[in-house]
Amino acid sequence: MTTKQTKHQPLSHLDWLEAEAIHILREVAGQCSNPVLLFSGGKDSLCILRLAEKAFRPGRFPFPLMHIDTGHNYQEVIDFRDQRAAELDERLIVRSVEDSMKRGTVVLKSLDEPRNKHQSVTLLEAIEEHGFDCCIGGARRDEEKARAKERIMSFRDEFGQWDPKNQRPELWNLYNARSHKGENIRAFPISNWTEMDVWQYIEREKLELPSIYFAHQRDVVMRGGAIVPINVPLMNGEVIMQPKNGEEVINMQVRFRTVGDITCTAPVISDADNVSKIVLETATTTITERGATRLDDQTSDASMEQRKKEGYF
Amino acid sequence: MSSNMQHNDSLLRFMTCGSVDDGKSTLIGRLLFDTKTILADTLTQISNTSKKRGMEAVDLSLLTDGLQAEREQGITIDVAYRYFSTGTRKYIIADAPGHEQYTRNMVTAASTANLAIILIDARRGVLTQTRRHSYLAHLVGIQHIIVAVNKMDLVNYDHAIYDKICADYLAFANEIGFAQARDIRFIPMSALNGDMLVDRLDAMPWYSGKTLLEMLEAAPAADVEVDAEFRFPVQYVCRPHASADADLHDFRGFMGRIESGDIAVGDAVTVLPNGYQSKVKAIQIGDLQLQSAQTEQSVTLLLEDEIDTSRGDMIVKSSSHVAPVKQIEAHVCWLSETPLSPARTYVIRHTTRESKAKVGTISYRVDVNTLEQQATTELKMNDIARITFKLAQPLMVDSYSKNRATGAFIVIDESTNNTVGAGMIV
């Protein structure tokens, strides 16, 4: 039995994850001719922005930022998104699902329906409009079982489709981000991070976050076992998420573990009003991030797999 | 419960080798469950699925159930990655299917692992697949092997049966010549009952060795084991000459990940393949200035002299001798359904560098079950063969056994852009 000489201390897990993510971002920059970084203002994409700073400063980012706005986003998050892009002095492209609705490429069954899945259409339209050959995103493999088999550089065909049975093998850290015109790559620099890693990184790097991640008072109703925020004002002045007949409106102390489309993201009861309290809460929670907060993934055992096949992130 | 609290801990990547029948999914499910990684809603979900499938107890193997296509066929097709942490360490498990037709997935999983758990069913002992898994782990350079003799509950926890399996395995390991070179450990267990994984139950008082988790906690992380020389493939060059900040107009940062070795400010370096010499002026991660940096860190290097360097070049220490080569010999695992064609030109990606490549000779193909070397002229999916490639561009390579990062390459088919082969330089 042989063990090689230990020369130095191992990297801490956060240092290792950071080094891996920086390497992936630089591979995108080195291999792709027109990449874009998807940025929602959420915690995962805020980590990626910090990683991009470490990867490319003092230079500019070799890609613009892009947000696919469902129109159902919290004002605080949108403001934060704009503020962060301005602070970084990087270009922010916003494409909205509502524009796709106007074009007729997205047709809703009802105005209230969750628009997460319709983001795919708007995203593909934006990819085509700008000729992007790679989209960098903040998805993590621990989020959902269909993600556990996702590649770090994941190939999508001309229709943006993910074919789980026909993925490119990915070995060592030799990523293959090649694509033909019309096809594209989705690159996931924080694939190997867990929710805990993300919060610990936010704590270590002292990253600022939109306020709705922290405990605050909010009007909610209980619907089908989930906490549903109600009477949420949109940017255009409209107020969505009305309580249904007979539902009791409760004012609760809650926070969001994940930030997405208002209609399908539920808050959790929490008094964690700073990052270190959230790290502690994350360590002791008994419910998964998606399980607690996403109202759209539980319809079937395979709903995420299905949406990814259709071009979803 | 603070099982997920972790600060300044290291990271270990390992793989599991075995088939569904050996209890591999149960083992992973157990590790996740016993380290409290599985949260209540996931448990409820698999408990419901277990009932739907007519099972009485919660089937922990469902935790590793992945894609719809796999559930339909009741098998694992692809490599899945799982995560857990213990308070002192974060773990990444590469969970690969073990059947022969999935050799390529095992090679993929092994490529990032520093430790492999090889599962043996105590009722069946060392099988052909055990030999195949061991050979592949060996080929892909995994230093640490844990042979887990599982299902001890089904052989009455018989110490003699365990000892016989260990002896059989060692005999075979000696025969293929890796018992001396690798760190091999044995453990009896019952993944189903959770015995000897995280908890030690009282069924095997004759075993006083470490539990599986104790072994994992003690295994060295990959980055402290690489004793190879400094290798820094340039990924990207940062030249913010158009910046508003005049101080940056001459800034020229070489960005990349230290694949092996370490580097300090003042070290004399050579940039290959051109052979330019300079010294390290600064080492940075973002705003952070470092005096030295080590394996697996992603850094930016600034050199004393203005040198024309671009992506694909490699920075090494001037004391190190690396001769760029235009021919390589390697063990290649073929990954594609389209067989290797000696008539075609492929692209080889090695570190951050690419070269067109043509097959020179195919020396032999290895039967992964018998390890016999067979003459062949073609290479089909899952085949492993020893091949030479002729290269259009020089590559700066090391042998894979010395350096996994600079000894590895992938083969790309330019017509589809698919990754079709994985190579390990001899």
Interface residues (C-beta under 8 A of the other chain):
Chain A: M1 T2 T3 K4 Q5 T6 K7 H8 Q9 P10 L11 S12 H13 D15 W16 L17 E18 A19 E20 I22 H23 R26 E27 A29 G30 E53 K54 A55 F56 R57 P58 G59 R60 P62 R141 D142 K145 A146 A148 K149 F155 P164 K165 Q167 R168 P169 E170 L171 W172 N173 L174 N176 R178 S179 H180 S191 N192 T194 M196 D197 Q200 V279 L280 T282 A283 T284 T285 T286 I287 T288 G291 A292 D301 A302 E305 Q306
Chain B: M1 S2 S3 N4 M5 Q6 H7 N8 D9 S10 L11 L39 A40 D41 T42 Q45 T49 D65 G66 L67 Q68 A69 R71 I77 D78 V79 A80 Y81 R82 Y83 S85 R89 K90 I92 R104 N105 V107 T108 S111 T112 Q143 Q180 A181 R182 D183 I184 P220 A221 D223 V224 E225 V226 D227 Q235 Y236 C238 R239 P240 S243 D245 L248 F251 G253 M255 G256 R257 D262 I285 G286 D287 Q294 E296 Q297 S298 R311 L335 R349 H350 T351 T352 R404 A405 A408 F409 I410 I412 N417 N418 T419 A422
